[in-house]
Each structure stands twice: as structure tokens, then as C-alpha cells.
Amino acid sequence: MASRSPTNFLDLASGDLLDLPRTPRPLPRVMTVPGIISEMDDYGSNDGDSESSSVCRERKIIVANMLPLQAKKDGQSGKWCFSFDEDSILLQLKNGFSPEMEVIYVGSLKVEIDANEQEEVAQKLFDNFNCVPTFLPHDLQKKFYLGFCKQQIWPLFHYMLPMCPEHGDRFDRLLWQAYVSANKIFADKVMEIINPEEDSVWVHDYHLMVLPTFLRKRYNRVKLGFFLHSPFPSSEIYRTLPVRDEILRGLLNCDLVGFHTFDYARHFLSCCSRMLGLDYESKRGHIGLDYYGRTVYIKILPVGIHMGRLESVMNLPSTSAKVREVRDQFMGKKLILGIDDMDIFKGISLKLLAVEQLLRQRPELRGKIVLVQIVNPARGSGKDVHEAQKETYLAAERINEAYGSNNYKPVILIDRPVPRFEKTAYYALAECCIVSAVRDGMNLVPYKYIVCRQGTPFMDKAMGLQVGSPRTSMLVVSEFIGCSPSLSGAIRVNPWDIDAVADALELAITMPESEKQLRHEKHYRYVSSHDIGYWSRSFMLDLERACQDHYSKRCWGIGLGLRFRVVSLSPGFRKLTIDHIVSAYKRTHRRAIFLDYDGTIIPQSSIIKTPSPEVISVLTTLCNDPCNTVFIVSGRGRSSLGEWFASCEMLGIAAEHGYFIRWGGTSEWETSPVSSDLDWIKIVEPVMRSYTEATDGSCIEPKESALVWHHQDADSDFGSCQAKELLDHLENVLANEPAVVKRGQHIVEVKPQGVSKGLVAEKVLSRMVDSGRPPDFVMCIGDDRSDEDMFESISSIVSSPSLPSAPEIFACTVGRKPSKAKFYLDDTSDVVKLLQGLASTSRPRPRQLPQMRVSFESVF
């Protein structure tokens, strides 16, 4: 599908992937949103705020790779027939919504529809099933799903790196372009039906990780959630992906990102920290990432099963008949069950090796135990799948030859499509269920096994059990699958440790019945109360909570292509323009100007820390205006600041956050009398030294009044962890000392009590008032946490009763981020340009010290 978007998404248009046949005309809307969707794409950053709709009913739009439908073509009429796939999680999650809630599905069909039939099929699916098909072209579908998803994302997310061509495919940019193109088509379909002010969009799984960027670009305030059903790898694995930032930013364009386990969420947060420099914190029990003023929340909750669906299958006559058949077949034997896809990550061969080891070391179990391994059809294809299949069959054959007989096979492989009623019969009769996957996102087999072992009255009758009689179940599960943390009564194993898995199987089948019963009851309580309805309802409640501030902030989009993101800040927060401040500057005559140094007039990342000639020039000009009182307020030491600004004779300098102050170039440095006791440095220094020795890349910066521990060059996760620990440690040992511990950007600083940049601003402004020159213009520019004290101080001056009139206040932070300031500038170059704009309207004065000079003691 061609696009007229002004941004070029990763140069996709340079290839043939976007030269796709046009999809059928847009489906009829349930509501009308005039002017948003046109026949041609137009990715403006329209929020839809001003649009009106004929229907204001909230809906849930579920977006996934495949629609929850089954399709087949009638042999006589040649027409396509569709029905809901009752086993699809996407369909079952509706159980968590109210019956009145309208749910619309967007995704692909499992069959290919001819182009001349697509429009008719699309209309039929929308009218009868509330489904919107995407109809990806065959070549694109192949490159998108079998290519990038299955050959690159799926192995990587399961910790498999393409170290050589024989073990996985290397990154292919054409496949990545196909992935982005497919995601764009999915996004287009969502845009055809969405009411952005009312609807919630829930995107599922790794196939659609950049789709949120397309939606967020079009609708800045769309309610958007994402749930990853696969594992998320550690940062050491994920960082090998060449498009790692684009995918992370895609997920961060959601309001809520869900994972099955804390491990997966932790890995995602670590990647955001290491690769994008983002910090996270727990906010009232919910983990949140601050992303350009938006809080992206993290949801950790494993998906459940549909209890009603499983119980209805247990009550089928066909299930009862199969139960009796299987029971008779394995009479007198203990049945161990495994149900897995034919996949290299499911660990089927490891499971067989454990059974072989068990039979070898416990000869008395031969003829008494049977492993029934049901192998679901492979979802992918390739050399790895064929090798796994071959290894599985060879292992089963070897075990049966060594330990079997004419009427006994210790391993039975069922490698065919197995209907649900047959699986249910095996679940109900198995003494033990084993899942030995080496990596799996969730795996619901243990949950289904537990529910089937609990049974129903109808099932009890088929099995010859009394209704209400005690039930048992035993689980041996890999510690590398998503459901493992929630099954505290299971025997957890490392599937690579064959001996340990064999021992676990022996323990499971020989455990006393009373203990089996207790473990089963514990599991059943959890599974029955945390079903799929609970999961979907909980996710949507958290999504609503995550979006509740959407319309209380100003939003605008920045960034090109897949680097697009939304900045969301308070309504009064705006960019400080030169025209606006120059106008106020010209009409005022008693001005106070406070400037931070690092990150404000000098880039934080700059290796050269000395001020540039243009900075010296503009500061000199501002200081020479008799209406101005200009101060550099910095955390740096007085020696470096004094040396760098020696030529600015009229410039005031507050060093080390105001512990030292100099009112002009020829005056002496004066020391704050507030806290002259610095004996606490003897306590702090050895503590910081021990953390420096334990944290590679960290260092201590000694100052005259403070000590600073830097960890910018340390490992980001370890450095942050050590900084938190150091902060707690120092707060404890300094509890009775006149010092405060502050944590900043990559630093932990200890400084005297009663010293802050805010106090510097407050005292300078007070002195101006006392000298009969109450300020009518106050400007303060800074970039970090310590500057927030200055913003707060100058804002409080407005309410001072000593002022004849409120001054013009310009508190300005550098960078678009949450702040107590009302204005922002994008970077240090903007700061310098603004200062140059003010300097161009300043009036020079003779070079002499300002009349306001006073002793430091009288100020502090």
C-alpha cells in the first residue's frame, strides 16, 4: 500500500515491499469519524480531539497476527465458510468483558483469499463476526511471518543466536522491511474502524511490535495496550538485534505493556535502561517508565485458561468414550503425559532422555510406567524442526527397543492432529504431566491438566470415581517456562539436567497420595481463580488507569519514522521563544538572571568543559547592562569556575551549589556560614571508596564542601543498583550529621545541610528587594534535579508581600521533561541563542562592580 506520509519509514519506499496491491475499499464504519480516514494514507499527528462521532460507545479492538476464525471452502458452491475458533485465546478473553461490550478483531486469516474475493469476504467477516481481515499479499506474508517473525524474532526471543549459518538465519533487512510493511497494513485496518477518543486497542504478541508507533503517530492520545505472549530475552541477547531501538520504541508507544512473568518484564526494563537510558520506578505498586513525559506502565500477569470451555469438553460423550478406551489400554500402568509442539525449544528429546535414564536406574519401573507424548504439528518449518523431529523418533525407538516388549512400549508418540476430546481424556488419566521446554513464553498445558484432573460429575462417572472424592495431580515443569512461577506445588527442574528430571519423575509417581492431593488443591485454587477472564479484565482495568491522564496534558509528536514518540507534559508547559522573553526583557529594568552550567550553557556530553568564546561574550554583554544581576549557579568547584569566567568581571558565581559565592570578578570568595562543620567527610570518604572499589567504572570527585560518587562509566544496571545501595548506606551513617545525601543523574552527592541552588536564588532576590531594587524580571535556566530548587524559589517570589508588583518569571528547563519550570528549551544551543537574543537588546555600562555587593554573611 503506497503512502503519502511525509516521513520515510526506514526507507521502505525505496524497495518493492510497499508497492502492494491496494486493499479493498474501507469497511463500513460502526461509527462515522469524518475527515480522519481517507482513501490515501495521511499520517498526521491528529489526536482526533476535534472530531465528532455518531456513536460514543466504547469498544475493544483486539489486534493479532491471526483472527480467531476457522475457514474452509465449500466444495460445491465454492464459497468460503467461516466459524469462530472456540479454542483461540483471543476469543476466550471476551469472558473478562461485560456482555454489552463490543469487541472487534483485526488480523489475518489462516487461508489465502483470492484478490477478487477479498472485498466480499471482508464484508461478510465484518457483518457476521466483527472481524477485519488484513489480506497480506502472499510474498509479504511469507517474508513477514515465516521470515522475520519465525526465523529472526522467535529464535532470538528464545535465546538462540545465529552464530553460524547452520544455526539460524542472520539478520536480513529485506525481511525487516516486510515486517514493518505488514505492521503498517495492520495499523491501516485499525484506523479504518477506530474511534480514537473512546476505543481501546489491545495488540498481541511479537508479530506486531512496531504497530503501536503507527497508531500513536496518527492518534497521540489513543488508549493502547500490548501483551507479549513469548519470552523477552535478557539485554545481552536482545542487544544483538540491529533494529533493537525501533522495536523498543514501538512498545514504548503503548500505554501498558504486559508480560507473563517478572523475569520477562525485568529484561525489557533492563533493555530500556541500557539502550535508551530510561529509568523506571514503582508507583503505588505499579511499575512505570517515564518516556518523554508519558508514563508507560508494565503489567505482569500470566494468562489463564477458559474454565467453561474445558469443562464443556470434559462433558462430551466422545470424551467419556475415549477415557474408557485409554483407561483400558493402560490398565495397571502409570501414565506420564507430555503435550508439545514439534519445536526445537520444547525439549521433547530431553524429556525422552530423562525417561530413558529413569528406566535405566530403576529397573522395577519397567512395564509399570508409560510416557504418552502427543506432538502437535510444527508452527514453523526449516532444518531445525526436521532435526528435532528426527531426534525425537530415534530416541523413542531406542527406548522402546531397549526397555519394551511385545505388549509394552514405554514411549508412545502420537504425531498427528489430536482432537481436543482425546487430549482431555489423556489429561484426566495421567498420573503426572511433564513440560520440559528449554524456553517457552507461557505454556498452558499444566493448567489444562490440573482442571481435567479435577474433573466434572460427568467425567467422574466415565472414570468410575465418586463425585467429591479427593483428586490428585503431579506436575514436573521446566523452570524456563512462563507458568512455572505460578505453580508453586510443581516439581521444578532444569530440563538440561537429565538426572534431575529423571529423579523428579520418580518422585512424582511415587509421592504419597495425601501430598499429591494437597499440591493439586493448591494448584486448582489458583488456576480456577486466575482464568482468562480474570487476566483480560485485569489488563483492561490497568489500561484504563494508565490512560486516565491523557487529556490533562499537552501532547505533541517528535521524531521521524520508527523513532517517533509523543511528548506529554502539563498544559502550562511550553517552549520559551526569543520574541516572548525579549518583549518582557525590554520593558523591565531590575532583572535577575540565574544560569546553571553543565547541561545548560555547556552540553552535558561534551568532553571540553570550558565555556566557548561565544558563551563568554554573551555573558559579558549581559553583565555589562546596569539593569542586570547575572549569576552562574553550579555544582562545580570554585577554582575551575573562577578561572573559566575570570574575564567576566561583573558576573556573580555560586560554586558547589552555593557553598561558595563571589559577587564579581574582583571580589573575594565567601563561604557559607550555614554549615561550616565538614567533619562528616571523614565518614563519607571511606564508604564511597569501598563502593568505588566494588564498582568498575565509578569514581569519586572530591570538592571543598562535598563528595560526589560518579557511576556514568559503570555498567548501567549495576551502577544504578550500587547508587541506590550507597544512598541508603550514607543516609544511615549520616543520620545525626549536618549533611544531606542527594542522588542525581549518574551521581550520588553528599553536601552540607542548608546549601542548595534554591537558597542562592532566594537570597540574591531578597538582597535585591532589601537594597531597594525589587526584581521585575527573573529568569532561571537549568537542566537537572538541583535546578528544580531554583525554579521553586523564584516561583515563590511572586507571592512575596515585599514586592510592589509581581515580576515577570521565566523558569526554564533544558529538554522536554516533567519539571517545576513553566518553560523549556530543547538543548544548550537553544539556551545560547536565547541569551544572544537578550544580549542584543542590552545596554552597556562602565566596567565596575555592581552597587549591590554585600558580604556573604549578611546574605546567608
N, C-alpha and C positions, 0 to 999 in steps of 0.2 A: 504494500500500500504506500503510495507516494505521500510525502508530507511537505507542507509549505512552512513547517516550523522554521523560525529564524535560527535556531540552534542546531548544530550538526551533531547528532548523537553518535560519537565515536566514528565519524566519517563513514557511517553506514551507507550513505547515499553514493559513495564512491564505488561500491560494489554492486552486485546484481541482486543482493538479498532483499532490497526494498522495492525492486521492480516486480511487485507481486500483482497478480490479477486482483481487481477490486472486489471486495466482499459484496454480497448482495446489499441492496438498499437498507438503511437502518430499520430495525424492527419498530413497529408502532409502540409508542410510549404508554406506560400506565399513567404517567402524568406528563404535562407539557411544560418544558422549560425553554421558552423562546430565546433564540439567539445564542445558545451555548454550543449546541452540536450542529455542525453544517456538514454538507456532503464532503467537503475537503477539510483536512485536519487543520486546527489552528490552536497551537499550544500557547495561548497567552496565560498570564497568571491571574485569571479571573476567579475570584472566590465564589462566584455565583451569589454574592450577598444581595445584589440588587435585582436578582431575577425573581419572578413570581411563578408559582406553580398552581395547577388546578387542584392538586391533591397534596395534602400536607401529612399524609400518613407515613410514619416511619417504616422503613423496610430494611431487611438484612440482605446484602448482596454477597454471596459466597463465591469466591473465585478460586478455581483449582485447575490443575492440568487436565483432568478428565471429569466430565459430567457424571452424576450418579445415575446413569442410564444404561440399559441393555438394548442392543439394536440387532435386528435381523430383517432380512429381505424376504418378503412373501414370494414363494416360487411361482405362483400362478399369476398374481396381479403385478408383480414386480415392484410393489410399493414397500417402502420402509415401515417397519413396525417397531415401536419403542415401548419400553416399560421401565419403571424405576428399579434400580438395583437395591434391593432391601438390605443388602449386606454392606453398602457403602457408608463409611463414617460421615460423609458429607450429608447424606440423607438422614442418618440417625441423629445428628446433632440438633436437628429441629426439635428433638424431645425436650431440650432445655428452654425453648421459647414458648410464649403463650400461643394458644391455638389461633388467635386473631392475627398474629404476626405474619406478614407476607415475606416469604423467602424466595429470592431469585438466584439462580445458579448461572455462572459464566464459566465455560470450559470447552474442551474438545470432545468429540465423540471417539469411541474406540474403533469405529469403522470409517472408511473413506467414502465420502459422498461426492458423486459427480457434480461438476460445476453447474450443469443445467438443472439439477435437483435441489441445490442448496437453498434457494430462496423459499421454495415450498416447504422443505424440511424445517428451516429456521422458523417459519411462521407456525408450523404445527407444534414444534417443541415449545415455543413461547406460549402459545394459547393453551396447550394441554398439560405442560409440565413446568411452566415458569422457568424454562431453561433457555439460555442464549448461547448457541454454538459459535465457536471461533473459526472453524473451517481453515486450518492452516494448509497451505499448499504442500503437496507430498514431499517435495525436496526440502522445503523449510522444516516440516515436521520431523523428517529424518535427521537433519543436522541439529535441530533443536533438542529433540528428546533422546534419540539413540546416540547422537553425537555429544553435544556439550553436557547434557544432564547426566547421561549414563556412563560416558567414557571419561569425564573430567570432574564434574562436581561430585557425583556419587562416590567414586573411589576416594577422592581427596577427603570428603567429609567422613569417610570410614577409615581414615589414616593410611591410605595406600598411595604412595608417591610413585610417579613414573620414572624410576631410577634408570631404566633402560627400556628400549622399545618392546622387549619381550614381556615386560611387566607394566602395562598401562600405556596409554597414549599421551604424548607430550601435548602441551597447550597449543591449540590451533585457533588463530584469531578469526578465521572464517566461521568456525563453529560458535565462537563467542558472538560474532555479529548476528548469526542466526538466532542465538539465544535472546539478544536484545530485540531483534525484529519481532520474534514471537511474543515477547513480553509487551511490546508496543501494540500488537494486534489485540491481545487480551485487554490492555488498557482502553483501546478504542471501543471495544464492546461494552466495557463498564460505563464509559462516558455516554454511550447511546441511551442508557436506561437510568442513570443515576439522577437523583435529586440531591445535590451536594449539601444542602442545608439540613436535610432530615435523615438521609440514609446512612447506614453504617456499612463499611466494606471490610470483609474478612478474607484475607488472602492466605492460601495454604501452600506450604512446602517449597522446597528448594528450586522448583521449576520456575518460579515467578518472583525471584528476589529483587529484580530491578523494576518490576511493575509499579511499586509504590512511588518511585521517582516521577514516572509519567503522570500518575494521578495527582501527586502533590503539586506538580508544576502547573497543572490546569486548575486545580481547586486547592488553594492554600489551606483551607480550614476543613477539608474532608475528614470524616471520622474513619480512621484507617488502622486496622489491626493485621498482624501477621503471625502465623504459627508455623514453626519448623518441626516437621514430623521425623526428621532424621537427626543424627548426632551433629553437634557443631564441634569441629576439631580444635585442638589446642593451637595457640598462636604460632608455635614453631612449625606446625603443619600448614595452617591456613596462610601464613605469610608467603609461602611459595607460589601462591596463585597470582599470576600477573595482573589480574583485574580485581585484586582484593579490595582496594579502596572503593571502587564503583559499587561492589556488592554490599559492603558495609554501609555506604551512604544510602543505598536503596532501602535497606532495612531501617536505617535511622530516619527515613522519611515517613515512617509509620508512627502512630501514637503509642502503640502497645506491641511488643514483640514477645511471643510466647515460646517456651521450651519445655520439654518433658522433665528435665532434671536440672538441679542446681549446677552440676558439672558442665552441662552444655551452655547454660547461661553464663557461668563464670568464664568459660573460654571466649564467648562472644564479647563480654565486657573487657577481658584482657586484650583482645584484638583491637577494640575501640580505643583502649588506653595506649597501647604500644604503637599503633599505626596512625591514629587520628589525634592522639593527645587528649582524649576526653576522660574526664573523671566521673565517677558515679558515687552515689550515696543512697543510704536507706532513708526514705521519707515516710515516717509513721508506718513502718513495716513493709513498705513497697520500694523496690529498687528503682531508682531513676537516673537517667543520663541527661545532663544538660547539653543540649545541642543547639547552639545559636539562639538561646532564649526559650526554646521549646524543651519540655521535659519528656523524654522518651522512656516510658515505663517498661519494666521487664516482668513478665508473668512466668511463674514456674509451677506447672501443674500437669501431671501425666494424664493423657486421655483415658477414658474408661470404655466400657462396652455397653451395648444396649441390652439390658436385662430382659425386657419383654420379648425382643426378637429371639434371643437364645432360648428362653423358656417356651416360646411357641414352637420352636423346632423340636425341643425335647418331648412335646406332647403329640408329635406327629405319629400316626400308625407306622409309617415306614421306619421311623427311628426305633420304635419298640421292637419291630421285627428284626432290625439289624442288631440291636442289643442282644436279643436271644441268640442270634446266629453267631456273633462274636464270642459271647459267653460260652457257648457250647464248643466252639473251635479251640478256645484256650482254657478249657476246664482243667483245674489243678495246677495252672501256671500263673505266675505273677507277671502282669502286663506292664511294661515300661513304654511310654509313648513319646514320640517326637514328631512334631509337625513343623516343617520349614520349607521355605522357597529353595529352589536349586540355585544357590548363590554362594560365592566364594567366602562371604562374610558370615554365613550361618553356622559354620563349624560342624557340619554333618560328619565329615570324616573324623574329626577329633572325638565326636560322640561315639562313633563306632570303635575307635581305638580304645576308649575307656571301657566299653562293654567287653572288648576282647581281653583287656587287662583283668577285668573282674572275673571273667570265666577262667582265665589262666591261674589266678591266685586263689580262687575259691571253687575248686572242682565240684563241691557238693551242690553248687547252684546250677550246674549244667542240667538241662532238662526241666528246670523249675522257673526260669525267667525267660521272657521273650521281649525283644525290642521291636516294636512296630514303628517304622519310620515312614511317615507319609511325606512325600516330596511334591510340593506344589510346583506347577510349571514356572520356569525361569521368566522373570520380567524383562531381562535383557538378553543379549546374545554376545557371542565372542569366544575367543580362545580360552579365557579364564573359566567361563561357565562349562565348556566342554571338558576341560581338565578336572574341574570339581566333580562333574557327573561321572567321569571315568574312574576317578579315585574312589568315589563312594561305592560304585558297583564292585570294584576289585576288592575293597575292604570287606564288604558284605559277603561276597563269595568266599573269601579266605576264611572268615569267621565261621561260616556255615559248614565249610569243608572240615575245619579243624575240630569244632565242638558240636556239630549237629549229627543227626542220624536220619534214617529213612522217614521217621514220623516226627522229627523235631528239628526246627530251624531256629536258632537263637536270634537271628535278624531277619525280619520280613520288610522288604522295601515295597512300598506302594507308590509307583511312579506313574501316575495317571491323574486326570482330573477327578477329585473325590467330592461327591456332593456333601452338602452341609449336614444332612441327617446321618451320614455314615461317619463323618468326623465326630459328631456329637456322641454317637454310640461308643467310639473308641475313648473319647474323653471320660465318659461315665464309668467305663470299666477299668481304666488304667489305675494301677496301684501308685504309680509315680509318673510324673511328666518331667522331661528334661529339655531345657533350652540351653544350648552350648555355643551360641553365636559369639564370634570374636568381636563383633561390634554391631549394634542394632539400635535404631532410634528409640523404639518403644517395645514392640512385640507383645501382642495381646493374647498369645496362646496360653500363658499361665492363668490369666483372668478367666478365660473361657473354660479352662479345665476346672477351676475352682467352682464355678457356677454349675457346671454339669455334674460334678461330684456331689453338690448339694441336692440336685435333682428336683423333681416335681412329683406330686402324687401319681400322675400317670406313668412317669418314668420308674418310680419305685415299684409299681405293680409289675412292669416288664422285667425288672431286675430281681423280683422276689423279695423286696425289702419292706419292712413295716414302715408306715408313714410316721415320721417323727423320730425314727431311730437314729442314733449317733452316726455322723458322717465323718469320713477321713479323706485327706488328700496329702500328697507329698510332692514337693517341688525341688528340683535341682536346677538352679538358674545361674547363668553366667553373670559375673559382676560387671560385665561390659554392656549390658542391655538396659534400656531406659526404665523398665518396670522393676528392676532389681531393688532400688531403694525403698519402694513402697511395699515390698513383700518381706517383711522383717522375720517371718517364720520360715522362709525358704532356706535351703542349704545353698549358700552362695559359693561359687567355685571360679577358679581361673581356668578357662577351658583349655589353655595350653598345658596345664599340669595334668597329664593323663592319669597319674597315680592318684591325685587328689580327687579327680572326677570319679574314678572307679570306687574309691573309698566312700564318696558321697552317695553313689548309687547303692552301695551295700548298706549304708546307714539308713537310707530312705526306705528300703524294702524290709529291713529287719527292726525298725524302730517300734517300740510298744504302741499298741493301738490307742492308748489313752493320750500319749503325746501327739500322735498324728491327729487325733480329734481336736486337741487344743490349738494346734497350728492351723488346722482347717478353719475352725471357728473364727480365729483372729483374721485370717485372710478374707473369709466370706463377708465379715462385717465391713471391711474396708472396700472390697470390690463392689458390694451391693449399694453402699452409700456414696461411692465416688464413681458413678456411672457416667455415660457420655452426656446425659442431660445436665448433670452437675458440672461437668467440665465446660460445656458450651455456655451454660448460664453464668458461671463464674467468670469466664473470659469476657463475655459481653458486658457484664457489670463493671469489670475493671476498665474496659474500653470506654464506657460512658464516663467513668470517673476521670480517666486520662484526658478526655476531651472537654471537660466542663469549663475550662478557661479559654477555649478557642476564641470566643467573641469578646473577651475582656482585654485583649491585647491587640496591638497593631501588628500586621503580618505583611511581609514582602519577600519576594524570591530573589535569590542571588545565585550566581554560578552558572556555568554553561554545561550543556549536555548532561551526562550522568553525575556531574558534580553539583547539580542543582540542589539547593536546600532552602528552607524557609526560615527567615529571621523573625522571631516573635518577641516583642518587647512591649512595655507598658505604653498606654495611649499617649502620655505626655513626653515620651522619649523620642527625640528627633535629631537630625543631623544639624550641627551648628554651621550655618553658612556665613561666609565672609560679609556679605551685604547686611545680614541681620545684625551681626555684632559690631560692625563698623558704624552703623547708624547710631547704636547706643553709645559707642565709644566717643563719637564726635560731640554728642550733646551732654557729656558728663565731664567733670573737672577734678574729681578726687577718686582716682582709680587705684585699686589693689589687684595685683596680678600674681598668682601663685602657680609655679610650674614644677612638676616632677621632672626628673632627669632621665633615667633609664626607661626605655619603652615609651617615652613621651616626646622628648626632643632628640633622642638618640635611639635607633632601633635596638630592641632587646637582643636580637640575634647578631648584632654587629660585633665583629672582632675588635674593631677600632672603637674604643670607648671615649676618646677625646672629642669635644664638640667641634663641629665643622666650622670653617670660616664664616659661612652664611648664618649659622646659629649665633656666633659671637657678634656678628654685625647687627643682626636684628635685635638682639638683647641690648646691645649698646644704644641703639636708636631709641628703644622703648624706655630705657633707664634715663636717657637724657631729656625726656619730656618731664617738665616740673609737675605735671598733674599725676604722674605715675609713681607707685611704690611697687617695685618688682622683686620677687623672691624666688630663688631656686630652693625647693624643699625636697631633700633627697635622703636616702638611707646610706649613701656613700660617706666615706670619711672626709674630714675637713681638709686634709693635706692635698688630696687629689682635686677636690672641688676648688679650693683656693688657688691652686696652681693653674688649673684649666681656665678659670674665669678672672685671672689677675688683671686682664685688660679692661674688664667691665667694672670701672671704679664705683659706679652708683648702684651696682647690683647687690641685693641682700642675699645671703646664703644661710640656709638652715641645714646643717650636716647631721648625719646619724639620727634622722627623724626629729631633729630639733634639740638634741642634747647640746650641740654647739651652734652658736649663731654669730653671724657677722653682718653688721648693718651696712657696710660699704667696704670698698676695696682697701681703704687706708686705715680702717678701724681694726681693733684687736678682736680676736675670737673670745667670746664669752661663754662660760659653761653654765649649764642649768643647775641651779641650787636645789632643785626639787628632789633629786636623788643622787647625792654625792657618794653614797656608800656603795662601792663596787666590789666588796669582798666576795659576793656571790660568784664572781668569775672563777674563783679558785675551786668552787664546787662544780660549775658547769663544764669547765675545760676538760677534766679527765673523763667525764661522761661522754662528751662529744667525741673525744679521742678514741674511746672504745668503739663507738658506732662507726667512726671513720675506718678503723682497722678492720671492722667486720663487713664493711660495705664498699666493695671495689668501685672506684669512680667517684666517691664522695670526698669532700674536703671541708676544712674549717677556715672561715675568714675571720681573723681577729680584728676587732675595731677597738677604739679607745673606750667606748662605753657599752659595747655589745659584742656578742659572739654569734656568728652565723654558720649553720651547717648546710652545705650545698649538696644536692644529690642529682643535679641535672644530667651529669655524665654517667650516672649509675644505671643499672637495669631499671626500667620504669616501674615495673611491678614491685621488685624488691626494694627499690629506693623509696617508693611511696609507703610500703609496709614498714620499713625501718623509720621513716619520718613520723608515722603515727605512733610507733612504739617510743621513739625518742621524745616526742611531745608529752606523752603520758609520764614517762620516766622523769623528765625535767620538772613537770608540774608537781610531781610528788616530792622531789628533793628540794624544790624551791618554795614549798608551801608557806614557809614563815620568813621568806626573804623579800626584800624590796625590788623584785624583778618580775617581769611578765614574759611568758613564752608565747610566741606567735608563729603560726605556720603560714607560709606564703607559697608562691609559685616555685616549686623545687627547692624550698629552703625551710629551715626551722631556725628562728631567731630568738635570742634572749636579750632583752634590753631593760633598762631601769623603769620602774613604775613612774607614771606621771609624765612620760615623754611620748609624744605622738605628733604626727603631722597636723592633726586636727587642732592640737593646742597651739602650735605655731601660728596657724591661720587665725585662730581665735584671739590670741594675744596681740598680733600685729593689727588686726582690725580694731581691737579695744584701744590700742595706743593711738590709732588714727582718730578715734572718737574723742579720747581724752585730750588730744592736742588741738581740738577744735577743727579737725578736718574729717568729719564723718564721711565714710565712703559712699559715693553714689553709683559706683561701678565696681563689681567684684568678679573676677574671672579666675577659675581654678581648673587646671588640666592635669590629669594623671591617668595611670593605666592599671594599677594593681590594688590589692586589698588595703594597703596602708593609706592610699589616697582617698579611700571612701570616708576616712575620718575627716579629711579636709572638706569633702563635699557636704558632709553632715554639719560641720561647724559653720560654713559660710551660709548654708541654708537657714540655720537658726538665727543668724544675724538679722533676718527680715523681721522677726518678732521682737527685736530688742527695743525697749521703751526709750533708750537714749538716742535713737536715731530720729531726726526730724522728719525723714521720709524714707521709705523702703528703697534700697539701692537696686540697680539692675544686677541680677545674679546670673552668672553663666558657669555652672558646674558642668564639666565636660570630661567624659571618659574616652580613652582611646580604644577603639574596637567596639563592635556592636555586641553588647553583652549586658546582662542584668546589672544595674548599678543604682546608687542613690543619686547619681547625676541625672539631669534632665536632658542633657545633650550628649552627642557622641561625634567623634571624628574617626575616620576609618584607620588611619595609621600616622606614623610620625611625619611623613611628608605633608600630610594634610595640616598637621599642627604647625609646621614651619611656614606653610603658605598662609595660614590664618594669621600668624604673628607678623609676617611680612605685610599683610594687608593692614594690620593695625599700625605697624611702624610707618607705613607710607602716609598716614594722616597725623602722625605725632609732631609736636612742636619741640625743637631742640632747646636746651638750656645750658648755661655755663657749667663747666665741669667742677662741681663742688658737692660735698656730701649733703644729703637731704637734711632739712631742718628738723626732721622727726627723730634724729638719732637720740637714743636714750640708753641707759645701762641695762644690761640683760637682767640684772637682779630686780630692777623695778618692773620689768615686764612679767617675769616669772615668779 
